[in-house]
Amino acid sequence: MLEVFRYARGASQVELVIDGYPNHHFVTSRPDRVQPKIMLERGINATAMVTAADGPRRPLIAIRSSPWKAGHATNPWHDEFDLDHGHVRYFGDHKPGIAGMPGVTAGNGALLQAWEQHAASTEAERRLAPPLLLYRSITVEQGGRSIAKGHVEFCGVAVIERLEYVIQRDSSSGTSFPNIVLDLAILDLADKGDAVDLRWIDDRRDSALTAEEAMRHAPGSWRRWVAQGRGAIPQVRRRVVSSRVRSSDEQLPIVGSTEEAILEKLYRHFDGRKHAFELLAARIAGRILGGSGAVYHAGWLTRSGGDGGVDFVGRLDVGSTASNTPLIVLGQAKCVQPRSSIGADQVARVVARLRRGWLGVYVTTGVFSKQAQIEIIDDAYPLVLVNGRELVEQVVQLAAVGHGSDIDALLEQITSEYEGAVTHRRPEEILFA
């Protein structure tokens, strides 16, 4: 993803590098060079059909957007690329002066045919659908010069999410003309290292393989879309925030480790006294927030049953002693089985209690679901998520500081002090504590 290639129509398929950039024709060609080049001469570049045992299929359609041409006579429209959120809005190749409906041009004709398969209701039809490889022309700097042509940036693999017929207006002539516009969903390629295994493309171009056989090197997101259709698009769409989302295994101690045994100890100790876990969570939250350079002031625990999504209250003073601002901290604690998942709806309860300028902390012995993490990151909620692995690390440090690394002693102290930490006060009162 986002790698820049040198593209020249007449370039050899055997040259690895041209002018300091990877040669597009070398990268996209099979080692035996028996297949034609994948060309990017037009905006919409459809490869030739191949006929396999399960029927004809188009191996791929390469889409090239040229932002530097936007608004010109040859390209009087503006494509939109939002790669961070996996969305591209792309206009077809119908132009002013072309008679007929949008499908008369080769590019639009190929996209309309592809749309039928991308919107198909059966897995068999979607299996034949051509993936869209997205590129955009970019300007590079070489030798103190800006070079606007001959370089492309690979922007991923996409499926057609939506296709519309539109009427556009040519600003130079003032005439209107019909066209199509597509909303493309860029697929998540995380399982392939944010790259495309080009053996998949080679297989799709091989008529000796059926469409199903040609999926052996396909991205997991493509295979899921083929199996489930448009309903899977929200799950397979590329999102940059996904790189900050942790899997369940990443949120838990290594299996068989001492840390895993400690997490299990925490769960067993608080399983029958889950309200007492709130005090441990409050102490851990204080350590994490206080370790950021700000000053954390412990507050109190709320009474059980009426907390409304809040288990403890604290205050974080940001700034210097002479000039600072206090921030109210609301916390939620959940003692669950270590592999249990905290969902987006549970996290939303805490977020709903946060007012402008407040912070939230959610501490659990379990893990946070992918969707819960995405919503926090994508919506920029001021909420710190403390999972099972982080909890254990903090507990070990807390025990080392005050209990000679005796975790059992720490847990007994937490349990005995719980009742005295509970009170019934409004969160705002922490500002005057």
Secondary structure as GFF3:
##gff-version 3
##sequence-region A 1 433
A	DSSP	beta_strand	4	6	.	.	.	ID=ss1
A	DSSP	beta_strand	17	18	.	.	.	ID=ss2
A	DSSP	beta_strand	21	22	.	.	.	ID=ss3
A	DSSP	alpha_helix	24	27	.	.	.	ID=ss4
A	DSSP	beta_strand	44	46	.	.	.	ID=ss5
A	DSSP	beta_strand	50	52	.	.	.	ID=ss6
A	DSSP	beta_strand	55	57	.	.	.	ID=ss7
A	DSSP	beta_strand	61	65	.	.	.	ID=ss8
A	DSSP	three_ten_helix	67	69	.	.	.	ID=ss9
A	DSSP	beta_strand	80	82	.	.	.	ID=ss10
A	DSSP	three_ten_helix	83	85	.	.	.	ID=ss11
A	DSSP	beta_strand	87	91	.	.	.	ID=ss12
A	DSSP	three_ten_helix	102	104	.	.	.	ID=ss13
A	DSSP	alpha_helix	106	118	.	.	.	ID=ss14
A	DSSP	alpha_helix	123	128	.	.	.	ID=ss15
A	DSSP	beta_strand	132	137	.	.	.	ID=ss16
A	DSSP	beta_strand	140	142	.	.	.	ID=ss17
A	DSSP	beta_strand	145	147	.	.	.	ID=ss18
A	DSSP	beta_strand	151	169	.	.	.	ID=ss19
A	DSSP	beta_strand	176	186	.	.	.	ID=ss20
A	DSSP	three_ten_helix	190	192	.	.	.	ID=ss21
A	DSSP	alpha_helix	199	204	.	.	.	ID=ss22
A	DSSP	three_ten_helix	213	215	.	.	.	ID=ss23
A	DSSP	alpha_helix	220	228	.	.	.	ID=ss24
A	DSSP	three_ten_helix	229	232	.	.	.	ID=ss25
A	DSSP	alpha_helix	233	236	.	.	.	ID=ss26
A	DSSP	three_ten_helix	240	244	.	.	.	ID=ss27
A	DSSP	three_ten_helix	249	251	.	.	.	ID=ss28
A	DSSP	alpha_helix	258	271	.	.	.	ID=ss29
A	DSSP	alpha_helix	277	290	.	.	.	ID=ss30
A	DSSP	beta_strand	295	301	.	.	.	ID=ss31
A	DSSP	beta_strand	312	319	.	.	.	ID=ss32
A	DSSP	beta_strand	324	334	.	.	.	ID=ss33
A	DSSP	beta_strand	341	342	.	.	.	ID=ss34
A	DSSP	alpha_helix	344	353	.	.	.	ID=ss35
A	DSSP	beta_strand	359	364	.	.	.	ID=ss36
A	DSSP	beta_strand	367	368	.	.	.	ID=ss37
A	DSSP	alpha_helix	370	378	.	.	.	ID=ss38
A	DSSP	beta_strand	383	386	.	.	.	ID=ss39
A	DSSP	alpha_helix	388	402	.	.	.	ID=ss40
A	DSSP	alpha_helix	407	421	.	.	.	ID=ss41
A	DSSP	three_ten_helix	427	432	.	.	.	ID=ss42
###
